[in-house]
Amino acid sequence: MSYEVRYPTRAAEQKETLPPEGQQALAGLEKKLGNDPWNAGRADKGSGSWRAGFGRFGDAQYVIGERDVVRVTMLFITWVG
């Protein structure tokens, strides 16, 4: 089963501001999330969301939905480098 990774407006805007290194690292995370989002990151206790690092400075927060379409929705993208 593969998951669709989608970016609502805020996360899409954050993605666009990443440096090339961050864009490349995030693309690698997207592949992992598309294959198995449950093992690509860790549960963010109490929030119902998940977090995963990417590259040296990246952090992504996302939710996993499995109702009608299996989907990973990115909430926030951060690059601290």
C-alpha positions as CSV (number, residue, x, y, z in Angstrom):
1,M,0.0,0.0,0.0
2,S,1.3,3.5,-0.8
3,Y,0.3,6.7,0.9
4,E,-0.3,10.0,-0.9
5,V,1.8,12.8,0.7
6,R,0.0,16.2,0.5
7,Y,0.9,19.7,1.6
8,P,-1.8,22.1,2.7
9,T,-1.0,25.8,2.0
10,R,1.1,26.5,5.1
11,A,3.3,23.4,4.7
12,A,3.6,24.0,1.0
13,E,4.9,27.5,1.6
14,Q,7.3,26.2,4.2
15,K,8.5,23.6,1.8
16,E,9.2,26.2,-0.9
17,T,11.5,28.1,1.5
18,L,13.8,25.2,2.1
19,P,17.4,25.4,0.8
20,P,18.4,22.9,-1.9
21,E,19.8,20.5,0.8
22,G,16.5,20.6,2.7
23,Q,14.5,20.1,-0.5
24,Q,16.5,17.0,-1.3
25,A,16.3,15.6,2.2
26,L,12.6,16.2,2.3
27,A,12.1,14.3,-0.9
28,G,13.8,11.3,0.8
29,L,11.4,11.6,3.7
30,E,8.4,11.8,1.3
31,K,9.4,8.5,-0.2
32,K,9.6,6.9,3.3
33,L,6.2,8.4,4.2
34,G,4.7,7.2,1.0
35,N,5.8,3.6,1.7
36,D,5.3,3.4,5.5
37,P,4.4,6.6,7.5
38,W,4.0,4.6,10.7
39,N,7.7,3.8,10.8
40,A,9.1,6.9,9.1
41,G,8.7,9.0,12.3
42,R,7.6,9.0,15.9
43,A,4.2,9.7,17.5
44,D,4.0,13.2,19.0
45,K,2.4,12.3,22.2
46,G,-0.8,14.0,23.1
47,S,-1.2,15.8,19.7
48,G,-2.4,13.0,17.4
49,S,0.3,13.9,15.0
50,W,3.7,12.4,14.1
51,R,7.2,14.0,13.7
52,A,10.1,13.0,11.5
53,G,13.5,14.5,11.0
54,F,15.0,15.0,7.5
55,G,18.6,15.9,6.6
56,R,20.8,17.6,9.2
57,F,18.4,20.3,10.2
58,G,14.8,19.4,9.1
59,D,11.8,18.5,11.1
60,A,8.3,17.7,9.7
61,Q,5.0,17.3,11.6
62,Y,2.3,15.3,9.9
63,V,-0.9,13.3,10.4
64,I,-1.8,9.9,8.9
65,G,-5.3,9.4,7.5
66,E,-6.7,6.1,6.4
67,R,-10.4,6.7,5.8
68,D,-11.3,7.1,2.2
69,V,-7.8,7.6,0.8
70,V,-4.6,6.6,2.6
71,R,-2.9,9.9,3.0
72,V,-0.1,11.7,4.9
73,T,-0.8,15.4,5.5
74,M,2.2,17.6,6.2
75,L,1.4,20.2,8.9
76,F,4.7,22.0,9.5
77,I,8.1,21.9,7.8
78,T,11.1,23.4,9.6
79,W,14.7,23.8,8.6
80,V,17.0,25.1,11.4
81,G,20.3,25.2,9.5
